[in-house]
Structure formats: structure tokens, C-alpha cells
């Protein structure tokens, strides 16, 4: 997502009254009570918050193990391992 997208989402949330109270309180504090300034400060803070949450989700997904790969390894290891052991024994004539 681009920087502009975060701001658009934040503005749409603000316009539809989906406001996070704590963030709005911070925006009002930073704007010294000016309503118009507090709106734009809120949108700026919210856009940064959305971006941060999005980035942390991406990092979390990148670090997540590939469960399908692990499942397949665990599924086929008991089948393939004896095959390679038998093949090795036969190749090196270790049957006795």
C-alpha cells in the first residue's frame, strides 16, 4: 500500500465517525484545541498507525513457517527414509 492509501483510509474513517478516542485526544492536545488542526493531526497520526500495523503484519507473515512444506516433509519422510537406507545397503552390499 502507498502512503497516500493510508491517509485516504484514515480520512474515510474520520468522515464516517470511526474515530479512535485516544488518538483523537492526542490530536486535540497537539493542536491546542483547534478543531480543524486536530482533524488533520488525527488523520496524520491514524495514517501512520495504519502503516505501522500493516508493516508489522507483513513482517509477521514473512516469519511464519510454511506449514504445508513442514506437513509434506513429515508425511513423506517415513516413506522415503527406509527406501534410501535399503538402497544404500543394496548398493554397498551390506546384506551380509
N, C-alpha and C positions, 0 to 999 in steps of 0.2 A: 504494500500500500504506500502511496506517496504522502508527503507531508500535507498536501492540500486535502487529501481524503480525510485525514484525522480532524482537520479543522472543520470540514463540512459536516462530518458526523457529530462533532461537538456542538456546532451551531444548530443542527437539526434537533439534537437532544434538548438544547436550551429552549428553542422555539416551541417544542412540544411539552414543555414543563417537566421533562425528565431530568431534574436538577439534583445533583448530589449536594446535600445540605452543608456538609463540612467544607467542601470545595468552594461553595458559594460564600460561606462565611469568610474563608481565606481571601477570596476575590474582593469582597466588600472591605475587608481590613486593608488590603493592599491599595485599594482605590480611594481610601479615606472617605468612604460613604457615597461617593459619586456613582449614581445608578448606571449611567452609560458606560463609564470606565469599568465598573465591576462586571458588567455583561461581557465585555471584550477580554478582560483579565480572566474571567471564569472560562470562557471559550479557549483561551490560550492554555490555561492550566489543564483543562479537560483534554484537549488535543494531545498534550504531552503525556498525560496519564494513559490515554488510549494507545499511543505509540509505545509507551513503556510496557504496557500489558501485552500488546501484540508481539513485541520483541521477546519478552520472556516466554511466551507460548512457543514461539519458533525455536528458541534455544532448548526448551524442554522437549519438543518433538524431535529435534536433532539428536538428543542424547538418549532417546528412548530406544531400547534394543529392538531389533527386528524380530518380533515374536514368531512370525511364520518361518523364518530361517532357523531359529532355535528349535521349533517344533519339528521341522523336517530332519534336522540333524539327529535329534533324539529318536525320531521314528525309524530312520534308516540305519543308524549306527549299529544296532543289534543285528541287523540283517547283513550288512556289508563287512563288518569286522571279522566274523568267522570265515567268510569267503576268502578274505585276504590272508588270514592265518593258514587256512588249508592250502591255498595257492603257494604260499611261501614254503610250507612243509613239503609239498609235492615237488617244487622246483629244486629244492636243495636236498631232496631225497632223505628226509629226516624221519621216514616212516619206520625205520628200524631194521 
